[in-house]
């Protein structure tokens, strides 16, 4: 590992907002809106930038005692594909802790609960076109939700198919181009990297998340 010089800045993203001179709602949608910000870039002048104003989301890498990861197959209409994913959902309840949203999605999409939760990785899905922030949790010590308490799935979720896949095999399928869902790709590779390091990179579920909408300054 190459040592960093004392005068070198750490290679790490940082929140550094530029002044928004004006914001215009271009389109108000059911889940997210299309907005235009006129942004003051100082010497570069004021520029107009359109992007999706998104509530954000959570996803869950679920590992069982056999080191298998849970994948769900679900139809995604924009790309006209049945994709293998990890449990995920929107942060559409204002103020809800992210780990509670993740636990709800795990129960609703996979009929599972987990006894141990950790933050695995955070990422911005499409930072050039959306403010969507996504936090991926690692869930272990899983148990099935009793049949009487299970969520009734509708729409595309009613067609969900589940499969437990060895984590190493999931990594192979990801690198071979067989998996394309971003939270699955990021989550699977992050889980493999963290496992190789003895899970030392895992973070507490309440670690700050400055990129979540409502946390970012305007």
C-alpha positions in Angstrom: 0.0 0.0 0.0 1.4 3.4 -1.1 1.8 5.9 1.7 0.0 9.2 1.3 2.1 12.4 1.5 1.2 14.8 4.3 0.1 17.4 1.8 -2.1 15.1 -0.2 -5.9 15.4 0.1 -7.6 12.1 1.0 -9.4 10.7 -2.1 -12.9 10.9 -0.6 -16.2 12.5 -1.8 -17.3 15.5 0.2 -20.5 17.5 0.3 -19.7 20.9 -1.3 -22.9 22.5 -2.5 -22.9 25.4 -5.0 -25.5 28.2 -4.7 -28.9 27.4 -6.4 -30.1 30.7 -7.8 -33.5 29.3 -8.9 -35.3 26.0 -8.8 -38.1 25.1 -11.3 -40.4 22.1 -11.2 -40.4 20.7 -14.7 -42.5 17.7 -14.0 -44.1 16.3 -10.8 -44.2 12.5 -10.9 -45.7 9.8 -8.7 -42.3 8.7 -7.2 -39.8 11.4 -8.2 -39.9 14.8 -9.8 -37.9 16.4 -12.7 -36.5 19.7 -11.6 -34.2 22.3 -13.0 -31.7 24.2 -10.8 -29.8 27.3 -12.0 -26.5 26.8 -10.2 -23.9 29.5 -9.6 -20.5 28.0 -10.4 -18.6 31.2 -9.6 -16.1 32.0 -12.4 -17.8 29.4 -14.6 -21.0 31.4 -14.4 -24.6 30.2 -13.8 -25.6 26.9 -15.5 -29.0 25.1 -15.8 -29.0 21.5 -14.7 -32.1 19.2 -14.9 -32.2 16.1 -12.7 -34.6 13.7 -11.0 -35.4 14.7 -7.4 -35.6 11.2 -5.8 -36.5 10.2 -2.2 -33.6 7.7 -2.1 -33.6 4.0 -1.4 -32.2 1.1 0.6 -31.1 -2.3 -0.4 -30.2 -5.5 1.5 -27.5 -8.1 0.9 -28.9 -11.1 2.8 -26.4 -13.8 3.8 -27.4 -17.1 5.3 -25.3 -19.5 7.4 -24.0 -21.2 4.3 -22.6 -18.0 2.9 -25.3 -17.7 0.2 -26.8 -14.4 -0.9 -30.5 -14.0 -1.5 -31.4 -12.9 -5.0 -34.9 -11.9 -6.3 -36.0 -12.0 -9.9 -38.3 -9.1 -10.8 -39.5 -7.6 -14.1 -38.2 -4.0 -14.7 -40.2 -2.4 -17.4 -37.8 0.5 -18.4 -35.2 -2.0 -19.5 -37.7 -4.6 -20.5 -35.9 -7.3 -18.5 -36.4 -9.8 -15.7 -33.5 -8.9 -13.4 -31.9 -10.7 -10.5 -31.7 -8.2 -7.6 -31.3 -7.9 -3.9 -34.3 -6.8 -1.7 -34.7 -3.0 -2.0 -37.2 -0.2 -1.7 -37.8 3.5 -1.6 -37.3 5.8 1.4 -40.8 7.0 1.0 -41.7 7.4 4.7 -40.4 10.8 5.9 -38.0 10.6 8.8 -38.0 6.8 8.9 -34.6 5.3 9.9 -33.0 3.7 6.9 -32.5 0.4 8.7 -36.2 0.2 9.5 -37.1 0.8 5.8 -34.6 -2.0 4.9 -36.2 -4.4 7.4 -39.6 -3.6 6.0 -38.5 -4.2 2.4 -36.9 -7.5 3.4 -40.1 -8.7 5.1 -42.3 -7.6 2.2 -40.2 -8.8 -0.7 -38.6 -11.9 0.8 -40.7 -12.9 3.8 -37.6 -12.7 6.0 -36.4 -11.0 9.2 -32.8 -10.5 10.3 -31.2 -10.6 13.7 -28.1 -8.7 12.7 -27.8 -5.6 10.6 -24.8 -3.6 9.4 -24.2 -0.9 6.8 -22.3 -2.4 3.9 -21.9 0.4 1.4 -23.4 3.7 0.2 -23.5 5.0 -3.3 -25.2 7.6 -5.6 -27.0 5.7 -8.3 -26.7 8.3 -11.1 -25.1 11.5 -9.7 -25.1 13.3 -13.1 -28.9 12.9 -13.5 -30.4 12.2 -10.1 -29.9 12.9 -6.4 -30.9 9.4 -5.5 -28.8 8.1 -2.6 -28.8 4.4 -1.9 -27.6 2.6 1.3 -26.9 -1.1 1.2 -27.2 -3.1 4.4 -25.8 -6.5 5.2 -28.4 -8.7 6.9 -27.6 -11.9 8.7 -29.2 -14.4 11.2 -32.3 -14.5 9.0 -35.6 -16.1 9.9 -38.8 -16.6 7.9 -41.8 -14.5 8.6 -44.8 -16.6 9.7 -47.2 -17.3 6.9 -50.1 -15.5 8.7 -48.0 -12.3 8.9 -46.7 -12.2 5.3 -47.2 -9.2 3.1 -49.5 -9.6 0.0 -47.4 -8.6 -3.0 -49.0 -6.9 -6.0 -47.9 -5.7 -9.5 -44.4 -6.8 -10.5 -43.7 -7.9 -7.0 -46.4 -10.6 -7.2 -44.1 -12.4 -9.7 -41.0 -12.3 -7.6 -38.9 -15.5 -7.7 -36.3 -16.0 -4.9 -33.0 -18.0 -5.1 -30.1 -18.5 -2.7 -26.8 -18.3 -4.5 -23.3 -18.8 -3.1 -21.7 -15.4 -2.7 -18.7 -16.4 -4.8 -21.0 -17.5 -7.6 -22.9 -14.3 -7.4 -19.5 -12.4 -7.8 -18.7 -14.5 -10.9 -22.1 -13.8 -12.5 -21.7 -10.1 -11.8 -18.2 -9.9 -13.3 -19.3 -12.0 -16.3 -22.1 -9.5 -17.1 -25.0 -11.6 -16.0 -26.3 -9.2 -13.3 -27.0 -5.6 -14.1 -29.1 -4.2 -11.2 -26.9 -1.5 -9.6 -27.7 -2.3 -6.0 -27.1 -6.0 -6.6 -23.8 -5.3 -8.4 -22.5 -2.9 -5.8 -23.8 -4.9 -2.9 -22.5 -8.3 -4.0 -19.0 -6.9 -4.8 -18.9 -5.0 -1.6 -19.9 -8.0 0.4 -17.2 -10.1 -1.1 -14.6 -7.4 -0.5 -15.7 -6.9 3.1 -15.8 -10.7 3.8 -12.2 -11.0 2.5 -11.2 -8.4 5.1 -12.9 -10.2 7.9 -15.9 -7.8 7.8 -13.8 -5.0 9.2 -15.4 -2.4 6.9 -18.9 -2.9 8.2 -20.5 0.2 9.9 -23.2 0.7 12.5 -26.7 1.1 11.2 -27.0 4.6 12.5 -23.8 5.9 10.9 -24.3 9.4 9.3 -25.6 9.4 5.8 -25.1 13.0 4.5 -26.2 12.2 0.9 -29.7 11.1 1.9 -32.3 13.6 0.6 -33.2 16.0 3.5 -29.6 15.8 4.7 -28.0 17.6 1.7 -28.1 21.4 1.9 -29.8 23.3 -0.9 
